[in-house]
Amino acid sequence: MARRTKIIATIGPASDDPQTLRRMVDSGMDVARIALAHGSLGDAIARARRVKEVGREAGRPIGILIDLPGPKVRLGAFPDGGAVLESGSTLVLRPGVEQSTSTTLGVDYESLLADVHPGDSLAIGDGTVRLLVTSVDGEYAKAEVTSGGAVQGRPGLHVPSDRLTISTPTADDLYKLDAFIEEGIDMVAVSFVRSAHDIRRVGTEPYPRGPLVIAKIETRAAVENLEGIINASGAVMVARGDLGIEMGIEELPHLQKKIIRDCISLGRPVITATQMLESMIHSATPTRAEVSDIANAIFDGTSAVMLSAETAIGVDPVAAVSTMCRVSERADAEFDYEGWAKRLRGLRSAVGDGDARITDAMTGAAWRAATEMGASAIICISDSGFTVRSIARFRPAMPILGFSPNPRTVGQLTLSWGTTPLIGPSGVDSLDTMDGLVTSARDQGLVRTGDLVAVLAGAGTTPGARGHATDLLRLVRVP
């Protein structure tokens, strides 16, 4: 069975040359993530352009996801070689200072002293190093190191999200996003989301005219406002790093399952991220626990799994992607497709009203018909990608071939589980057009003569035709 779970790889210094990018594509990368928290805007734009070029050379779409930094608080740079913060030691945090030492931490957040209070617990980096604020005055805060460790570079400082007065997306986020809108990027991830209002503040045109907006769930407020955030977003990311710090590490597995379940219920793709192959930053092979983590996220129903530092700064980005691909493909082969159908009946929520409800009903019918008849593929034509995403949540055992006349939609469908994104006709106005999709899939080697396929489309996708619902379903033999 071909892999169904999508792979997102973060592009950084270790992976942004064209040769490495091409090898990552060949190894299974579906979406390239460009994190804007590091490096210059010009460097990030250059990376996005290289990814586009490599995708064109490879002959298949590679989605581009930019990740906005949000109100991320970072420490000033530590000296080369880093420093060790000893448990039980006392240090000070000074806003506006650009350098850090083992006794003084510079912080790039001017409002820090207004937002933290004695008794607050702060975390550095991935949460291994923790501080307890003991006092705050007009120039600095004092803190005790309750859990020590090595630190280097400019690690993040986790301040409880309900204390941060800065909103998301920030003015700097929106400035950077504008530059990438001109580049035609496919997806944008919004950091430290606390409510649906944060998603609406992004202000881009609805997809596919604008990018697919992905809400990163990493704050307590986001967990409390989850349903509204999912409804306001095009997709969701389970950002396990800050989420684990904020909610407690023991809560993380249960939150991950809930977020994935709620996204599937509401018809949204969901990404599982952070430390999936962390050991491969320095090692040639993953740990057994990491492999089990990936497989379990797939069994839970995640649409995509994401690599971060493993491919951005790791010793072998190509090996990390190849490993993720092998593990995902094996887990996909063991996925309980029949059991998923029973679970989905309990989870499923009708998506939207009017035409959206028609599409929801028709995709359910297509899934049932294709499953009962043993179809080789489900072929969809969709301008916005909504139909493809709607049927993907059923996790059909056969591939989904997602045609769209809109190149932006094709790029966004690189995130959709089990979907091969393809450029298709501008609309469906006859049975001949549907037959043309089947022929196109055959000519591209995606189905074979004699195969039974389900074809799902909407007459309303043609300009001037009635509505925009998916309202045509056929079962046909491939000629």
C-alpha positions, 0 to 999 in steps of 0.5 A, a space after each residue: 500500500 502506498 503511503 497515505 499520511 503526509 510528511 512535512 519537513 522544515 527547511 533550514 541551513 542543513 536542507 536548503 540547497 537544491 540538491 538536498 531539497 530534491 533528494 528530500 522530495 524523492 524521499 517523500 517530502 510532501 510539504 516544505 515548512 519555512 519557519 520565520 522565527 529564524 533568519 532574514 525574510 529575504 533568506 526565507 523567500 529565497 528558500 520558498 522559491 528554491 522549493 518551488 523550482 525543485 517541485 517543478 523539476 520533480 514533476 509533482 506539487 510540493 506544498 509551501 507552509 510558512 510558520 509565523 513566529 507569533 509572540 515568541 519570547 526569546 533569550 539573548 544569545 549565549 556565548 559560543 558553546 552555550 552555558 550551564 544553568 545549575 539547579 538551585 542557582 539564582 539569576 536575573 532576567 533583563 528585558 532588552 538585553 541582547 546577550 545572556 550568561 549563566 547569571 543574567 538572561 537577556 530577554 527580547 520582550 519589553 513587557 516581561 516585567 509587567 507580565 510575570 509575577 513572583 511564583 510564576 514558572 518559566 521554561 527555557 527551550 523544550 522545557 528541560 530547564 525551568 525557572 521559578 520567579 522569586 521577585 520582580 522590580 523595575 529593571 529585572 526579575 529574579 528567578 531560581 533555577 528549579 531544573 538545570 541544564 545546558 542552554 545555547 543559541 537564542 532559546 525560547 522563554 516560555 511565559 504562560 500564555 494567559 499572561 502575555 499581553 501581546 496579541 497574535 498574529 503580531 504586526 511583524 507576522 502580518 508584515 512577513 505574511 504580506 511578502 509571502 502572499 505575493 509569492 503565492 505560498 499555499 499555507 500559513 501557520 499561526 503561532 500561539 493562537 488563543 481564540 478564533 478571533 486570532 485566526 480572523 485577524 490574519 485577514 487573508 482572502 479565504 482559501 484557495 484565493 488566499 493561503 490555507 490558514 493553520 492554527 497551532 494549538 499550543 496554549 491553554 486558551 486554545 484547548 479551551 476554545 478548540 471547536 471555535 478555532 477549528 471552525 475558523 481555520 483551514 487546518 490545525 497543528 498539534 504543536 506539542 512543544 509549547 503545549 506540553 509545557 503549558 498543559 503538563 507533559 502528562 496531559 499531552 497524549 490525551 490532548 493530542 488524541 482529542 485535537 485529532 478527533 475533533 479535527 476529523 469530526 469537523 473535516 479539517 486536516 490535522 498535523 502532529 508536530 514536535 520531536 517526532 524524530 528528535 534523536 535524528 538531529 544528531 543520530 543516523 537512526 531514531 529511537 524505538 519510542 519515536 517510531 512508536 510515537 509516529 505510528 500511534 499518531 497515524 493510528 489516531 488519524 493524523 493527516 500529516 506528521 512534521 519534522 522540525 530541527 531534524 531536517 532544518 539543522 540535523 546531520 542528515 535531513 534526507 535520512 530523516 525524511 526517508 525514515 519518516 516515510 518508511 515508518 508512516 508507510 508501514 503504519 498506514 498499512 496497519 491502519 484499521 480502515 474498517 474500524 475507522 468507519 465505526 469510529 467516524 459514525 460517532 465522531 462525524 459532524 455535518 460540515 456547514 450548511 446548505 451546499 456544504 451539507 450536500 457535499 458532506 452527504 455526497 462524500 459519505 455516499 462516495 466513500 460507502 459506494 467505493 468501499 462496498 464495490 472495492 473501487 481502485 480509487 476515488 476521483 474528485 474534482 474540486 475548485 476549493 479542495 473542500 470536497 477532497 478534504 471532506 472525503 479524506 476524513 473517511 480515510 478510504 482504503 483506496 487512493 484519492 485523486 484530487 483534481 482542481 483547476 486552481 494551482 493554489 488548491 493543488 498546492 494546498 491539497 498536498 496536506 490532505 491525507 491519502 490525496 494525490 493532487 492534480 491539475 484538472 479541468 475548469 469545471 464539470 458540465 457533462 458526463 464526458 468531462 467526468 470520463 475525461 478525468 478517468 482517462 487522465 488518471 489512467 494516462 498518468 498511471 494512477 489507475 489501470 484499464 478495467 479498474 472500477 473507480 468512483 468519480 465525485 464532482 459538482 455541476 456547480 463548479 462550472 461558472 454560471 451553473 447552479 450552486 457549488 455543491 458536490 452533487 454528481 457521483 458515478 461508479 465507472 470502469 476505466 476504459 
